Amino acid sequence: MDIAEAVRNRRSTRAFLPNPVPKTVIENILAAARWAPSWGNTQPWEFLAVGGEALGKIGKDFCCRLAEGAKDNPDISMPAEWDEPYKGRYQQVGKGLFETFGIAREDKAARNAHYQKMYAFFGAPAVIFILMGENLGHYSLFDCGSVTQTICLLAKREGLGTCVLAAAVRHPDIIRVHLSVPPGKKFVIGIAIGYPDADSPYNKFRSNRVPLGEIVSWVDL
């Protein structure tokens, strides 16, 4: 697959088929993703690939936390506020999602059902958690973003869908209960991965991008 085509056609998958992804496919993706760039070649990322019964237990406990109204406790704090234009973009994608799903603003039950699906990783058969050392800083976070995008593009080449989920790491204590996590590591992000359900309305939504002229300044070119 052409690189530009993969970049343009990659999108967030929010409904997956139950078909498991072969371990060898995920292994090949991660082996190639290791070549993503990192500051000083520090390669700060570590991967925790989870599926099957273990992932089901984590998703169930996540959903219980959501139903209880418990506060999120991620290893890396979520932003409390967004300035414009970022706030507007964030709100627009949420509005577009719910409009695509036919969920009215006042329909709290339907919205909660959506959040339950999100906290259960949208039914993905596997999740790749990305971790890094707890004492690493912003450059390493940047590097983890680089390897995340690389994983998503490589997955696209394999006919897989992905969804980069902050919700997947909002309760890392639950993950640590179910899995053996190396000490001194913090959860950065989770990537839901699997075969997309092409018939689901959840996969009809596509977010937009701002025009190039709004984000590029040219000097001596």
C-alpha positions in Angstrom: 0.0 0.0 0.0 1.3 3.5 -0.9 2.3 5.5 2.2 0.2 8.5 1.2 -2.8 6.3 0.6 -2.4 4.6 4.0 -2.1 8.0 5.8 -5.2 9.4 4.1 -7.3 6.2 4.6 -6.4 5.5 8.1 -9.3 6.3 10.5 -10.5 5.4 13.9 -12.3 2.1 13.9 -15.0 1.9 16.5 -16.6 -1.5 15.7 -14.7 -4.7 15.2 -15.5 -8.2 14.0 -15.0 -10.9 16.6 -12.3 -12.6 14.5 -9.1 -12.8 16.5 -6.0 -11.3 15.0 -3.2 -13.9 14.7 -0.4 -13.3 17.1 2.1 -13.4 14.2 0.4 -10.5 12.5 0.7 -8.3 15.6 4.2 -9.5 16.1 5.2 -8.5 12.6 3.6 -5.1 13.0 5.4 -4.4 16.2 8.7 -5.7 14.8 8.4 -3.2 11.9 7.2 -0.4 14.2 10.4 -0.5 16.2 12.0 1.5 13.4 9.9 4.5 14.2 12.1 7.5 15.0 12.9 8.5 18.6 15.0 11.3 20.2 18.6 10.2 20.4 17.5 6.7 19.4 16.3 6.2 23.0 13.4 4.0 21.9 11.4 4.7 25.1 8.4 2.6 24.2 7.4 -0.8 25.5 4.4 -2.8 24.2 1.9 -4.9 26.1 -0.3 -6.8 23.6 -3.5 -8.2 25.2 -6.4 -10.2 24.0 -8.8 -13.0 24.9 -10.0 -13.5 28.4 -7.5 -11.1 30.0 -8.7 -8.2 27.8 -12.3 -9.1 28.5 -11.8 -8.9 32.3 -10.1 -5.6 32.0 -12.9 -4.2 29.8 -15.5 -5.4 32.2 -13.8 -3.8 35.2 -13.4 -0.6 33.2 -17.1 -0.5 32.5 -17.9 -1.1 36.2 -15.8 1.9 37.1 -17.6 4.0 34.5 -21.0 2.9 35.8 -19.9 3.8 39.4 -19.0 7.3 38.2 -15.4 6.8 39.5 -12.9 9.4 38.6 -10.2 8.6 36.0 -6.7 8.0 37.4 -4.4 7.7 34.4 -0.6 7.6 34.8 -0.4 10.7 32.5 -2.9 13.4 33.3 -5.6 14.3 30.8 -5.8 18.0 29.9 -8.4 19.8 32.1 -9.1 22.6 29.5 -8.6 23.3 25.9 -8.0 26.7 24.3 -9.4 27.6 21.0 -9.2 26.5 18.2 -8.5 23.1 19.8 -11.6 23.1 22.0 -13.8 23.7 19.0 -12.2 20.9 17.1 -12.6 18.5 20.0 -16.3 19.4 20.5 -16.9 19.1 16.7 -15.7 15.5 16.5 -17.9 14.5 19.5 -20.9 16.2 17.8 -20.1 14.5 14.5 -19.8 11.1 16.2 -23.2 11.3 17.9 -24.9 12.7 14.8 -23.6 9.7 12.8 -24.8 7.3 15.4 -28.2 9.1 15.7 -27.7 9.9 19.4 -29.5 13.0 20.5 -27.8 15.4 22.8 -30.4 14.8 25.6 -30.3 11.0 25.2 -28.1 10.2 28.2 -28.8 6.4 28.1 -27.5 6.2 24.5 -24.5 8.3 25.3 -23.7 6.1 28.3 -24.0 3.0 26.1 -21.5 4.6 23.8 -19.1 5.2 26.6 -19.5 1.7 27.8 -18.5 0.4 24.4 -15.5 2.8 24.4 -14.3 1.5 27.8 -14.6 -2.0 26.5 -12.3 -1.1 23.6 -15.2 -1.1 21.1 -15.1 -4.8 21.0 -11.6 -5.1 19.6 -10.1 -8.6 19.9 -6.8 -7.1 21.0 -5.3 -4.0 22.5 -1.7 -2.9 22.2 -0.8 -0.9 25.3 2.2 1.5 25.0 4.2 2.1 28.1 7.3 4.1 28.9 9.6 4.6 31.9 7.9 6.6 34.7 10.8 9.1 34.9 10.8 9.9 31.1 9.4 13.2 29.9 7.9 15.1 27.0 10.4 14.0 24.3 9.6 10.3 25.1 5.9 11.1 24.9 6.5 12.5 21.5 8.4 9.3 20.5 5.5 7.2 21.8 3.2 9.2 19.5 5.5 8.4 16.6 5.5 4.7 17.2 1.7 4.8 17.7 1.1 6.3 14.3 3.6 3.8 12.8 1.6 0.9 14.3 -1.7 2.2 13.0 -0.3 2.6 9.4 1.3 -0.9 9.5 -2.1 -2.3 10.7 -3.9 -0.6 7.8 -1.6 -2.4 5.4 -2.6 -5.7 6.9 -6.3 -4.9 6.5 -6.8 -4.1 10.2 -8.5 -1.2 11.8 -7.2 0.6 14.9 -8.5 3.2 17.4 -6.1 5.1 19.5 -7.8 5.2 22.9 -7.0 7.4 25.9 -9.9 5.6 27.6 -7.8 2.4 27.4 -5.4 3.7 30.0 -7.6 5.8 32.3 -7.6 3.1 35.0 -4.1 1.6 34.9 -4.6 0.1 38.3 -7.2 -2.2 36.9 -4.7 -3.3 34.2 -2.1 -4.0 36.8 -4.5 -6.2 38.7 -5.0 -8.5 35.7 -1.6 -8.4 34.1 2.1 -8.5 35.1 3.3 -5.0 34.4 7.0 -4.3 34.8 7.7 -1.9 37.8 8.6 1.7 37.0 6.5 1.8 33.8 3.6 4.1 33.1 0.8 3.6 30.6 0.8 6.1 27.8 -2.0 5.0 25.4 -3.9 2.0 24.2 -4.5 1.0 20.5 -7.5 -1.2 19.9 -6.8 -3.4 16.9 -8.8 -5.9 14.8 -10.8 -6.4 11.7 -13.2 -3.6 11.0 -17.0 -4.3 10.9 -17.7 -2.5 7.6 -21.5 -2.6 8.1 -21.4 -0.9 11.5 -22.6 2.8 11.6 -19.7 3.3 14.1 -17.3 3.1 11.1 -19.1 5.5 8.9 -17.9 8.6 10.7 -14.8 10.3 9.4 -13.3 13.4 11.1 -12.1 16.3 9.0 -8.9 18.2 8.9 -8.3 22.0 8.8 -7.1 23.5 5.5 -3.3 23.5 5.0 -3.3 27.3 4.9 -4.4 27.6 8.5 -1.5 25.6 9.9 1.5 26.3 7.6 3.7 29.4 7.4 6.2 29.6 4.5 9.6 31.3 4.7 11.9 31.7 1.7 10.2 28.9 -0.2 
